[in-house]
Amino acid sequence: MAGGCIVFHDVINQKFAHKAVEKGADGLILVAAGAGGHAGTISPFSVRGRRPRQWFDGPIRAVGHYRQWPRPIRARAEILGADFAYIGSAFIATEEANAVEGYKSMITSSGAEDIVYSKPVHRRPWQLP
């Protein structure tokens, strides 16, 4: 716990899960393919499953590709060994979200096959043009 807060860390594979826990993360966010706005490329059944439970007993959150809810989310989280799940991207297109209309439209008309991966940016934000 850092400053009275519980710290969860996004991870896209077991290597980074171990690193996050070594650095003090209290919980893991296991990001799988299809998670909006994230770089998970592994099937949810590979990145999650029971593997983290073999060495980590802290809270685990499942994220990625939850287009149908609420019952399928609970089932997936339980099957995959997560303590809980949450949806983010699906709510971007709501009236209450503070997002521009073009982005809301893109969220509702796109799918996992539309995610584009680019080369990493090796600059600090203040170094970007």
C-alpha positions in Angstrom: 0.0 0.0 0.0 1.5 3.3 -1.1 0.4 6.5 0.7 -2.7 4.7 2.0 -3.8 3.6 -1.5 -3.9 0.1 -3.0 -1.8 0.1 -6.1 -2.8 -2.0 -9.1 -0.5 -2.4 -12.1 -1.4 -3.2 -15.7 0.5 -6.2 -17.1 0.4 -7.9 -20.4 2.3 -11.0 -19.6 3.8 -13.0 -16.7 7.2 -11.4 -17.0 5.7 -7.9 -16.3 3.4 -9.4 -13.6 6.4 -10.6 -11.7 8.2 -7.2 -12.1 5.1 -5.3 -10.9 4.9 -7.3 -7.7 8.6 -7.1 -7.1 8.3 -3.3 -7.4 5.5 -3.2 -4.8 2.2 -3.5 -6.7 -0.6 -4.7 -4.4 -2.7 -6.1 -7.2 -2.5 -7.0 -10.9 -4.6 -5.9 -13.9 -4.1 -8.7 -16.4 -4.6 -7.0 -19.8 -5.5 -9.3 -22.7 -6.1 -8.9 -26.4 -9.2 -6.8 -27.1 -8.8 -4.5 -24.1 -9.6 -1.0 -25.5 -6.7 1.4 -25.3 -4.2 -1.2 -24.0 -1.4 -3.2 -25.5 -2.4 -6.7 -24.5 -1.8 -9.2 -27.4 -2.3 -12.5 -25.6 -5.5 -14.4 -25.3 -7.3 -13.9 -22.0 -6.9 -17.6 -21.3 -3.1 -17.4 -21.7 -2.4 -14.2 -19.8 -4.7 -14.9 -17.0 -5.9 -18.4 -16.2 -4.6 -19.9 -13.0 -0.9 -19.0 -13.7 -0.7 -15.8 -11.6 -2.4 -17.7 -8.7 0.5 -20.2 -8.7 2.7 -17.4 -7.2 0.6 -14.4 -6.4 -2.2 -14.3 -3.8 -3.1 -10.6 -4.1 -6.1 -9.2 -5.9 -6.3 -9.8 -9.6 -8.5 -7.8 -12.0 -9.5 -9.1 -15.4 -9.6 -6.7 -18.3 -10.2 -7.2 -22.0 -12.9 -7.8 -24.6 -16.0 -7.5 -22.5 -18.6 -6.5 -25.0 -21.4 -8.5 -23.5 -22.4 -7.9 -19.9 -23.2 -8.3 -17.0 -23.4 -12.1 -16.7 -20.6 -13.0 -19.1 -18.1 -10.8 -17.3 -18.7 -12.5 -13.9 -18.4 -15.9 -15.5 -15.1 -15.0 -17.3 -13.6 -13.4 -14.3 -14.4 -16.5 -12.2 -13.2 -19.0 -14.9 -10.0 -17.0 -15.4 -9.1 -16.8 -11.7 -9.7 -13.1 -11.3 -11.2 -11.5 -8.2 -13.1 -8.9 -10.2 -13.4 -7.2 -13.6 -14.5 -3.9 -14.9 -15.4 -2.2 -18.2 -14.0 1.0 -19.3 -14.2 1.5 -23.1 -17.9 0.6 -23.4 -18.7 3.6 -21.3 -16.7 6.1 -23.4 -19.6 6.4 -25.8 -22.2 7.3 -23.2 -23.8 10.7 -23.0 -22.2 11.3 -19.6 -18.6 10.6 -20.9 -16.5 13.7 -21.6 -15.2 12.5 -24.9 -15.5 14.1 -28.4 -18.3 12.7 -30.6 -15.8 11.4 -33.2 -14.1 9.2 -30.6 -17.5 8.0 -29.3 -18.5 7.1 -32.8 -15.2 5.2 -33.4 -15.6 3.3 -30.1 -19.1 2.0 -31.1 -18.2 1.2 -34.7 -14.8 -0.5 -34.2 -13.7 -4.0 -33.0 -10.6 -5.7 -31.8 -9.5 -6.2 -35.4 -9.2 -2.4 -35.8 -6.5 -2.0 -33.1 -3.3 -0.9 -34.6 0.1 -1.4 -32.9 2.9 1.0 -33.6 6.5 1.1 -32.7 7.3 2.3 -29.1 8.0 5.9 -28.5 11.3 6.2 -26.7 11.0 9.8 -25.6 9.8 11.5 -22.5 6.6 13.5 -22.9 8.5 16.8 -22.7 10.8 15.6 -25.6 7.9 15.1 -28.0 7.3 17.8 -30.7 
